Amino acid sequence: MVIYTDNLNSIQIFNSLSCLPAYNHLLHRSVDILLANDLQLRVLHIPGDDNVIADALSQCRFSSALNIIPELHISPFQPPRWTLGATEK
């Protein structure tokens, strides 16, 4: 799996596998998911000005993203409850 982002902090976290304590749970959980599903992850930088699809999606301009890539499949996303501070059962 490849994630293109203009967020340098995200790139650093996943390339170094280290982060501030507040983000440890997110990093550990991400690695657990990757390992459990036998996935490899690469997080690569793309300058914000060149990241027009991500920009359109982050601003809920879905029609703009679809105009650029008509075959793009956009699905709703509900963050896992643990990322919102909920405890897991």
N, C-alpha and C positions, 0 to 999 in steps of 0.2 A: 504494500500500500504506500502511495506517495501522497504527502500533503504539501501543497504549495502555499506558503503564507508570507505575508510581509511583517509578521510579528517576530522580531528577533529574539524575544524572550522564549517563545515557544520552540524556536529552532534550537536555541542553546540548551533548553531543558531536555529535549529528546536526543540531541546529539551527545550530550555529556552524561545523561541519566542522573543529573543532580539538580537540586532546586532548593529554594527557601523552604523551611519547615512547613509553612502554610500550604505548600503545594505538594508535599510528599505523598499524601493520600491519593491525589489525582495521578501522580506519576506511577506509584506502585500499582494502582488499579489498572492503569493503561497497560503496563507491562504484563500484569496477570492476564488480561484479555488477549494481548498479542500472543503470549506463550500458549494459552489454552486453545487458541484457534490456529496455531502454527503459522502466524503471520509475521512478516517482516515489515518494518516501518522506516520510511525515510521522510524527513521533514526538510524541505528545501525552500530557500528564499526566492521570492519573486517580488520585485519592487511594487509598492502599492499602486503606482500609476499604471502598471502593466497588468494588475490583477483585477480586470474589469468584471469578471464573472463573480468573484468573491465579494467585490464591492457592491454589485447589484443585489446579490443574495442577502448580504448583511443589512441592506436597506430595504428589504422586502420588495424590491423592484423585479419581480419574477418575470414579467413580460419582457423586460430589457435583457435579462439573461437568456431567455428563450429566443429572442431575436438574434442574439449573437451565436448561440448554439441551439438550433431548433430541436435536436435529438436529446437535449439535456433532460434528465428525469429528476424532478424536484419532489422530495418527500417531506412530510412534516417531521419535526424532530421534537421529542420530549426528553429533556435531560434526565438521566437516572436520578432517582430520589436521593441517593447517597451524595450526589454533588450539591444538593440543596440543603444538606445538613441533616437529612432524615437518617435514622438508624436502620440498618438492614436486619431482617429477620433470619 
